[in-house]
Structures are given as structure tokens and as C-alpha cells.
Amino acid sequence: MSFHRSIFAPATHATGALMCLLTLAPGASAQNTSGIYTCVDSRGRTLTSDRPIAACLDREQRVLNNAGIVKRVVPPSYTAEERAVIDAKRRREQAEVARVQEEKRRDRALLLRYPDVAMHNKEREDALSQIDDVIKAVNKRGKTLEEQRKEIAIELEFYQNDESKAPSWLKRRIEDNQEQMRIQQRFLIEQAQEKQRVTTRFDEELIKLRQLWAQ
């Protein structure tokens, strides 16, 4: 039984790409081009022909015998450049699917953690309160260092407030106090930045949560 025309789409004559398919297909010959070729093209149409179908060069084509049984499967025919493009597209699609799935997972976790605005506000307050407690402790330590500085200043008066004339123990005390003060200042700056990060995070979460709650 031989088909000269597809009942779904007209069969095309062998083009350069079609010849490439026939050349690259394992064991391609006049014998194994016989049979009924069928595939589903990029628009979802099922095509059938008595020869390799040009519209399906980018996908597998099944070759059926006269009884409609699959004799073999012709793999897609690509150049190295085409394969690289297809692989890159597939990776992008997979990455996008993974991104969407991860976003849905985060949304579900967010809803479980914050079923309402009251719960979200409470956790915001707790997080900011912890930072405030740390800042208070740092400021308390800063007052202690200020007192030490005053004591050092009194000691330094015996040496005309000239550190170069001070004994080594007093110089070490001055250096240690100055270093501790610098550490204090850096830590306070970091805590202020952390407080801003926490505030921004909860603000962004609240925008997302309002959308999820509305759904």
C-alpha cells in the first residue's frame, strides 16, 4: 500500500534538510524509507505520509508497516548548531519550570507560616525587638568604654597629656580602649543595617502575603 499524499498535509519533495534526515538516519536506504511515516508536528497536528515528513524533522517520526505496526522510529535530524540551540532552549524551559515550582513552594510555606496579618506583624516586632536588645547591650558596653576613657585621661594628666611620655601599660590601655570603641561603632552600624534589612524583608513579604490572602 503506498501513499503519495498525506491525508492531513501535503507531502513535500526532498529538500536539503530532508536529504540530511535520510543521510543521518541509521541505515537509511531506499528499503527503509518505505512504510507509512507519522508524527505530531509543532502545532499538534498528526501528519502521515509515505516518505519522511519535512515538518517533523525536529522530532521523532514513527514508521508503520501496512498493518499499522511500528517498524522503527526515525530520530530527529539536527546539525550541531541546531542541537546546541535546542539544548539551550530546553535548559531555559527546565530552569523556568523549576523557578515556578520553587516560587509556589515558597508561597505555600509563607502562607503556612503567616496565616494572617497579625501573625506577620508579631514576628516582625519580635525580630526588630531582638536587634534592639543587641543595640542596647552594645550601647551599655559603650558607656563602660567611655568611663574607661575618662579614667585614662586622668592617668594621662600625670604625663602632660602626652601619650609618647606615658608608660607602656598606659599606652596599651589607650590602644585597647580605642580599638574597642572602633569595634563598637562598626557593630552599631551593622545592627542598623540589619534592622533595615529585616524591615525591608517584612515589607516585601507583606506585599506578597496580601496577594496570597486575597486568593
C-alpha positions as CSV (number, residue, x, y, z in Angstrom):
1,M,0.0,0.0,0.0
2,S,1.6,3.4,-1.0
3,F,0.5,6.9,-0.1
4,H,1.6,9.7,-2.4
5,R,-0.2,12.4,-0.4
6,S,-0.8,13.0,3.3
7,I,-4.4,13.0,4.3
8,F,-3.6,15.7,6.8
9,A,-0.9,17.7,5.0
10,P,0.6,17.6,1.5
11,A,3.8,15.6,1.2
12,T,6.8,17.7,0.1
13,H,9.6,16.7,-2.2
14,A,13.0,16.0,-0.7
15,T,14.7,19.3,0.3
16,G,18.2,19.8,1.6
17,A,17.0,19.2,5.2
18,L,15.1,16.2,4.2
19,M,18.1,14.7,2.5
20,C,20.0,15.4,5.7
21,L,17.4,13.4,7.6
22,L,17.8,10.5,5.2
23,T,21.5,10.6,5.3
24,L,21.8,10.8,9.1
25,A,19.1,8.2,9.9
26,P,20.8,5.0,10.9
27,G,20.9,2.5,8.0
28,A,19.0,4.9,5.7
29,S,18.3,3.4,2.2
30,A,15.6,3.0,-0.3
31,Q,14.4,0.0,1.6
32,N,13.9,1.7,5.0
33,T,12.2,4.8,3.6
34,S,9.3,2.6,2.6
35,G,6.4,2.5,5.0
36,I,4.0,5.0,6.4
37,Y,5.6,7.9,8.2
38,T,3.6,9.6,11.0
39,C,4.3,12.3,13.5
40,V,2.8,15.1,15.5
41,D,4.1,18.5,14.3
42,S,4.9,21.6,16.4
43,R,1.2,22.8,16.0
44,G,-0.1,19.5,17.4
45,R,-1.3,18.1,14.0
46,T,-0.9,14.4,13.3
47,L,0.8,14.1,9.9
48,T,1.0,11.0,7.7
49,S,3.0,10.4,4.6
50,D,4.7,7.7,2.5
51,R,8.0,9.4,3.0
52,P,9.9,11.3,5.8
53,I,7.9,14.4,6.7
54,A,9.7,17.7,6.4
55,A,7.5,19.4,9.0
56,C,8.7,16.8,11.6
57,L,12.5,17.0,11.0
58,D,12.8,18.4,14.6
59,R,11.0,15.4,16.2
60,E,10.7,11.7,16.1
61,Q,8.8,10.1,13.3
62,R,7.3,6.6,13.5
63,V,7.4,4.3,10.5
64,L,4.5,1.9,10.3
65,N,4.1,-1.1,8.1
66,N,0.9,-1.9,6.1
67,A,-0.7,-3.4,9.2
68,G,-0.2,-0.1,11.2
69,I,2.5,-1.6,13.4
70,V,5.6,0.5,14.2
71,K,8.6,-0.8,12.3
72,R,11.0,1.7,13.6
73,V,11.4,5.2,14.9
74,V,13.4,7.9,12.9
75,P,15.1,10.2,15.3
76,P,15.2,14.0,14.9
77,S,17.8,15.3,12.4
78,Y,19.8,18.3,13.6
79,T,23.1,20.0,12.8
80,A,25.5,20.6,15.7
81,E,24.3,24.2,15.8
82,E,20.7,23.3,15.8
83,R,21.3,20.8,18.6
84,A,23.0,23.5,20.7
85,V,20.1,25.9,20.2
86,I,17.6,23.2,21.1
87,D,19.6,22.1,24.2
88,A,19.9,25.8,25.4
89,K,16.1,26.2,24.9
90,R,15.4,23.0,26.8
91,R,17.6,24.2,29.7
92,R,15.9,27.6,29.8
93,E,12.5,25.9,29.9
94,Q,13.6,23.5,32.7
95,A,15.0,26.4,34.7
96,E,11.8,28.3,34.3
97,V,9.7,25.3,35.4
98,A,12.0,24.9,38.4
99,R,11.7,28.6,39.2
100,V,7.9,28.5,39.1
101,Q,7.8,25.4,41.2
102,E,10.1,26.9,43.8
103,E,8.1,30.1,43.9
104,K,4.9,28.1,44.5
105,R,6.7,26.1,47.3
106,R,7.8,29.4,48.9
107,D,4.3,30.8,48.7
108,R,2.8,27.7,50.4
109,A,5.4,27.9,53.1
110,L,4.7,31.6,53.6
111,L,1.0,31.1,54.0
112,L,1.6,28.3,56.5
113,R,3.9,30.5,58.5
114,Y,1.7,33.6,58.3
115,P,-2.0,32.7,58.1
116,D,-3.0,36.3,58.8
117,V,-1.5,39.8,59.2
118,A,-1.5,39.6,63.0
119,M,1.0,36.7,62.9
120,H,3.2,38.5,60.4
121,N,3.2,41.7,62.5
122,K,4.1,39.8,65.6
123,E,7.1,38.1,64.0
124,R,8.2,41.5,62.6
125,E,8.0,43.0,66.1
126,D,9.9,40.1,67.7
127,A,12.7,40.2,65.0
128,L,13.2,44.0,65.4
129,S,13.0,43.7,69.2
130,Q,15.9,41.2,69.2
131,I,18.0,43.7,67.3
132,D,17.1,46.5,69.6
133,D,18.1,44.4,72.6
134,V,21.5,43.8,71.0
135,I,21.9,47.6,70.3
136,K,21.0,48.3,73.9
137,A,23.7,45.9,75.1
138,V,26.2,47.5,72.8
139,N,25.4,51.0,73.9
140,K,25.7,49.8,77.5
141,R,29.2,48.5,76.7
142,G,29.9,51.8,75.0
143,K,29.2,53.7,78.3
144,T,31.6,51.4,80.1
145,L,34.3,52.3,77.5
146,E,33.5,56.0,77.9
147,E,34.2,55.6,81.6
148,Q,37.4,53.9,80.9
149,R,38.4,56.7,78.6
150,K,37.8,59.2,81.4
151,E,40.0,57.2,83.7
152,I,42.7,57.0,81.1
153,A,42.5,60.8,80.6
154,I,43.1,61.3,84.3
155,E,46.1,58.9,84.3
156,L,47.4,60.8,81.2
157,E,47.4,64.1,83.0
158,F,50.4,62.9,85.0
159,Y,52.3,62.9,81.7
160,Q,51.1,66.3,80.4
161,N,48.5,64.5,78.2
162,D,51.4,63.4,76.1
163,E,50.9,59.7,75.1
164,S,54.5,59.5,74.0
165,K,55.6,60.1,77.6
166,A,53.1,57.5,79.1
167,P,54.4,54.1,80.3
168,S,53.8,51.1,78.2
169,W,50.9,49.8,80.3
170,L,49.0,53.0,79.9
171,K,49.7,53.1,76.1
172,R,48.3,49.6,75.8
173,R,45.3,50.6,77.8
174,I,44.7,53.6,75.5
175,E,45.1,51.5,72.4
176,D,42.8,48.8,73.7
177,N,40.2,51.4,74.6
178,Q,40.4,53.0,71.2
179,E,40.1,49.6,69.4
180,Q,37.1,48.6,71.5
181,M,35.4,51.9,70.6
182,R,36.0,51.3,66.9
183,I,34.6,47.8,67.2
184,Q,31.6,49.3,69.0
185,Q,30.9,51.8,66.2
186,R,31.2,49.2,63.5
187,F,28.9,46.8,65.3
188,L,26.3,49.6,65.8
189,I,26.4,50.4,62.1
190,E,26.0,46.7,61.2
191,Q,23.0,46.4,63.6
192,A,21.4,49.4,62.0
193,Q,21.9,47.8,58.6
194,E,20.4,44.5,59.8
195,K,17.4,46.3,61.2
196,Q,16.8,47.9,57.8
197,R,17.2,44.5,56.1
198,V,14.7,42.9,58.4
199,T,12.2,45.8,57.9
200,T,12.6,45.5,54.1
201,R,12.1,41.8,54.2
202,F,8.9,42.0,56.2
203,D,7.6,44.8,53.9
204,E,8.2,42.7,50.8
205,E,6.7,39.6,52.5
206,L,3.6,41.6,53.4
207,I,3.0,42.7,49.8
208,K,3.2,39.1,48.7
209,L,1.1,37.8,51.5
210,R,-1.7,40.3,50.8
211,Q,-1.8,38.9,47.3
212,L,-1.9,35.3,48.6
213,W,-4.5,36.1,51.3
214,A,-6.7,37.7,48.6
215,Q,-6.6,34.5,46.6
